[in-house]
Amino acid sequence: MKSLFISLGAANAALGVILGAYGAHGLRNHLSTQMLDVYRTGVEYHMYHAFGLILIGLAAGQMGGRLLGAAGWFMFAGIVLFSGSLYALSLSGIRWLGIITPFGGLSFIIAWALFAYAAWQSR
């Protein structure tokens, strides 16, 4: 589990940098300011939670446990749902995709809560 979440986090951090660079250089003249802001929010949360996955992997090396595994999968799902829906919304202009975003946010909240609980349990 440790290496899985560290690998997922590192891969997502690399992807976040790639998508951030694409947004800054490739989309600047193709998206409205509003949609570029939506895209940037996706990148920002993508990066935060890529580092969160790495932290979960590192913590798993110290604490182990099913709670951390669940936290990691919720965090990964949050990246896909939250950031993914914002990328899709900003690039396609299909507004109903915004309905998906809160489910990603909820996944992030659950992930961090599980991470906190796992840390609390291991003390």
N, C-alpha and C positions, 0 to 999 in steps of 0.2 A: 504493500500500500504506500509506503514511504516514497519509493522511487516513482511510482505511478503518478502521484499528485505533484511531485517535484517536476517530473517530465511534462505533465499536462500544463503546469503553471509556466514553465519555461517556454514551451511551444506557444502558449497563448500570449505570453509577453512578446515574443518575436512577432506573432501575428498582429498584435496590437500596434507595435512599432510600424510594421508594414502598412497596416490600414490607416494609421495616423499620418504617415508620410504621403500615402495616396490621397487622403483627404486634403492635406495642406497643399500639395502640389498638383494633383490631378483633377481635383473636384472644385477648386477655388473659382474657376470661371464657368462651371457647369451647374452649380446649385445656388439656390437663393441663400441669402444670409441666414434665414430661419432654418432651412434644411441643412446647411453646413453646421449650424449650432447643434442641431439634433444629432448629426453624424459625430461631431466632436464629443458630445456627451456619451455616445456609445463607446468611443475610443477611451475616454477617461475612465469609465466604469470597467471596461474590458481590462485595462492595465491594473487598476486597483485590485481587481479580483484575480488576475493572473498571479500577482504577488501573494494574494490570500491563499491560493492553491499551493504555492511554494511553502508558505508558512505552515499550512496544514500538513504537508509532506514532512517538513522538518519536525513538527510536533509529533507526528506519528512515529518517528524514530525514537522519541523519548517516552511517549505515553502509550502508543498503540490504541487499539480499541475500535469498536464498531461505530461509536459516535463520530470519531474523526473521519471514518470512511463515508458516513452519511453526510457529514459537513462538506467534504470534498466534492461529492457528487452533486449536492445542492448548489455549491458554488459554481461548478462547471455548468450545470443547467441554467443558472442565473446568467452566466456569460452568454450562452447560446440564446436564451429567451430575451433578456434585457438588451444587450448590445446588438445581438443579431436582428431583433425587431427594429431597433433604431437605425441600423445600417439599411435594412430593407425599406423602411419607411422613407428615409431621406433619399435613397437612390431611385425608388420607384414612384414616390409621391402618393402611394396608396395609403390613405389615412387610416383605414380600419386596422392596419398592422399595429397601430398604437395600442390596440386592445391587449396585445400580447405582452407589452412592456411591463405592466404591473406584476404579472406572474413571475417574470424574471427578478423584479425587485423583491418580491416575497421570497423567492428562492435564496437571494442574497441574505435577507434577514434571517431566515431559518438556518442557513449555513453558519453565519456568525454566532447565532444563539447556540447552536450545537457545539461549535468550537469552544465557546465560553464555558458551556456546561461540562464538556470533556476536560477542559483545563481545571475547572473547579473540582471535578470528581477525582482527578489524579493527585491532588495536593496531599 
